[in-house]
Amino acid sequence: MPTSSASTTDSAKPASGGVQSLERAFDLLERMADAGGEVGLSELSASSGLPLPTIHRLMRTLVACGYVRQQPNRRYALGPRLIRLGESASRLLGTWARPYLARLVEETGETANMALLDGDEIVYVAQVPSKHSMRMFTEVGRRVLPHSTGVGKALLADLPPQEVRALLARTGMPAATDRTITTPEGFLAALEDVRRLGYAVDDNEQEIGVRCLAVPVPDSPTAAAISISGPAGRVTETATERIVPVLQQVAAELSDALTTSGGPAA
């Protein structure tokens, strides 16, 4: 997930035709999210380069609108009104992704999925089914634990090991099949394979007879991954060599679409 890295000069100069106060307010919200959702004014000033009086004025407006709340310890936290915006945006993200998933189906022949990391769980936000009579189906909105899925591995691969261990401690690592990874050490080794290979594999770990290949969507506004899933007899090692470059190309194109100001054109 990208972090806010605007310099002091960038923060002071709005984009052409932009409204500086709006740009600064959204920049502060993103910096708060990057910091874990709760920060102090001095931290925001140090990271943004804006003077404290300017930040205080912007934060008062965000608090009044419900997008930020002030905690008893005087620090500021992201507010509950952002939840509705985030839920709506997540639904739209799935809608925007569907043309790209449809391309995956056309080029690979297998069911294509998009998933996000929501808290400690994986949630599927879009799917386009394969045209084969024998095909995989995952209900949009379904939630699963990350350790037994290809998309989970793709989404966690770039997190620091201590964060991955903490997540696994919270969720546990129940076995969905006898192939499921059930130890933190085994899962961290699998994440190392993801970083080395550039893609993740679920090899009969979520469901016997099913293989899944997944890659992250680089620079997505929220951590996202796309995947294909199909019968193990079709998603073979030989098929993997053909499918992975297609997955990576589509992920890159989806990333470009999501990070441009005009949004997806597909």
N, C-alpha and C positions, 0 to 999 in steps of 0.2 A: 504494500500500500504506500503511495507517495506521501512524503512528509512536506510540511510547509517549509520552504527554504528561501523565501523572499528576503532580499537584503534590505537594509534601511532605505537605500535609494529607491528600490522597487516599491516598498511600502508607501513611499511619499508621492509616487507618481502613478496616477490611475491610468489604466489602458485608455486608448483613444476613444472618446465618447463616453467613458465610464464616469460614475459618480464616486468620488474619492471616499466619502464616508461609508458607502455601502461596501466598497471593496475592502476597506479596512475592517469593517465589522465581520465580514465573512472570513477574512484572513485570521482574525482573532478566534472565531469559532473553530476553524481548522487547526489552529495552534493548540487550542484547548483539547481537541480530539486527539491530536498527536501526543499530548502530555498525559493522556489517560482520562480526560474528562473533567479534571479539577485542577485549577491553578490559582496562583496569587497574582496581583497586579504587577509586582516587581518582576516576576518570571515572564509575564507577557511583554513587559517593557523591554526586558533584556533580549528576548528572542525576536521581537518585531522591530525594535529600534524606534518605536513611537514613544513620545513623552508620556509620563504618568497621567497628567491632566486629560490628555486626549483619550487614553485608554479608559480612564474612569468615566468620562462622558459617554463613550460608546457602550461600555458595559452597563451603565445605568439604563440606557435605551433598550438594550437586549434583555435586561432583567424586567423592565416594564412590559415588554412584549411577551415574556414567558419563555424566551429562547435560552436564557441563562438564569440561574438562581444563585443567590448569595447564601453561603453556608454559615452556620453559627460561628465557625472559626474565621470568618471574614474572607475566606477564599471563595472563588467563583466556580460553579459547576454547570455543565450543559443542562439545559432545562427540558421539562417534559413535552413542550410543544414540538420539539425536534423529532420526537418519536413518530408522530403522525406523518411528518414530511419524509422521514426515513423509510417508513413502511410503504408509502406511495411511490417513492423513488425506487425501492427494491422491486416492486411490481413492474414498474416501467422498465427497469433494467432487464428483466426477463423478457418483456415484449420486444425491446430493442435487439436482444440477442437472438431471437428466433430465426431471422433470415440467415444468420451466420451458422446456427445449428442446422438449419435445413441444408446448407451447403455441405456441412460435414456428413450428413446422411447421404447426400447425392454422391459424394466422393469416396466414402468409406463403406457405405451399405449398412452401417450399424446405427443404433439409437444414439442420439446426441443429447447431452445434458449440460446445464449450467448450474453451479452451486456457489453459495456464499458461506463464509464463516460467520455465524451469528452467536456471539458469546462463546460457549464451549462446544457448540453443535454445528453440524453441517446442515444447511437447508437448501433443498432443490428449488430453484426459482423458474426454470424453464426446461422443456424437453420437446424434442421432435422425434417421433418414433421411426424405427426402421421400417422399410417396406417388405421385409421378409415375413413370412408367416410365423416363423419362430423368432421372436424378438424380445428384448428386455423392456420392461415398463416400470418407471418410478414415478409415483404421483407427485406432481408439483405441490410444494408445501411440506413434503415429507422431511422429517428431521432424523438424522443418524449421528452416531458418534464418529469422530474423525479417524480413529485408529484402524478401522476395518474397511476404509474406502480409498479409492484412488484419488478422488477430489480432496479428501481430507489430507492425504499425504502431500498433494500439490500445494494446498493452502498453508500447511504448517512448515514446509521445507525451509523457509527462510527465517523462521522465528529462532531466537536464541534457545539453546538446549534447556536452559533453566525454565523458560516460559513453557516449553513443550512438556517438560516433566510436571510442572505445576498443573497444567491443563489435564494431563493424564491422571494425576492424583485426584483431581476433582471428579472426573467422569468415571474412573475405573476403566478397565480394559476387558470387558466381557467378550467371550468367544462367540461369534456368530456361526462359525464353522470350525472344523479342526485345522483349518489353514490360517485362521485369524492370528495376528501378532498380539500377544498378551503380556509382553514385558516392555517397560520403557526402553531398556537397552536395545531390544530387537527393533522397536519402532524408530529409535534415533538412528540406528544403522540403515533402516529403510529410507529415512529422510536423506541420509548421506548419498544413497544411491540415486535419489531424485535429483539432488544437486549435481551429481556427476553425469547422469544420463540426460537430464533436461526434461524428463517426464516421469510420471508415477504410474504404478501398476497395482491393481487389485486382482490378484490371481486366486480366485475361488475363496476369497477372504470374507466377503459379505454374503455370498450365496454360492453354494457348490454348483459348478457347471458354468459359471459366469466369469468373464474376464473384463476388466475395465482399464482403459488408458486415459490419463488425465494430464493436463498442463495448466499452470496458472495463467490468468490474463494479466500481462505485465502492465504496471502503472494504472490498474483499475482504480476508480475513485473509492471503492471498497473491495476488500480481498475477495477475489472471484476466481473460479476455475471452470474450465470446460472439459468434457470427457466424451468418450464413446464407450458403449457397453454392448456386449453380445455374447453368444454362446462360446465357450472355450474352444470348441472345435472350429470356429471361424476366426476368432481373434487369437490366432496362433503367433508364434515368434516371427514367422515369415511375414504375416500380415502386419505385425507391429512395426516392422521396418518401413512398410509402405504408409501406415496410418499416422505415425508420429509426426513426420514432416507436415502433413496436412493439418493436424491439430495445432501445431506450432504456428503455421501460417495464418490459420483462421483466428487464433488467439491474438496474434499481432495486429491483424486487420480490425478485430473487434476493439482492441485497446486503442488504436488510432481513432476509431469512431467515437468511443466513449470519452476520450480526452480532448477532442476538438470542441470548440465552443458551439458549433452548429449541431452536434449530436450525430447519431448514426444516420447515414444516408441510405443504407441498404433497405 
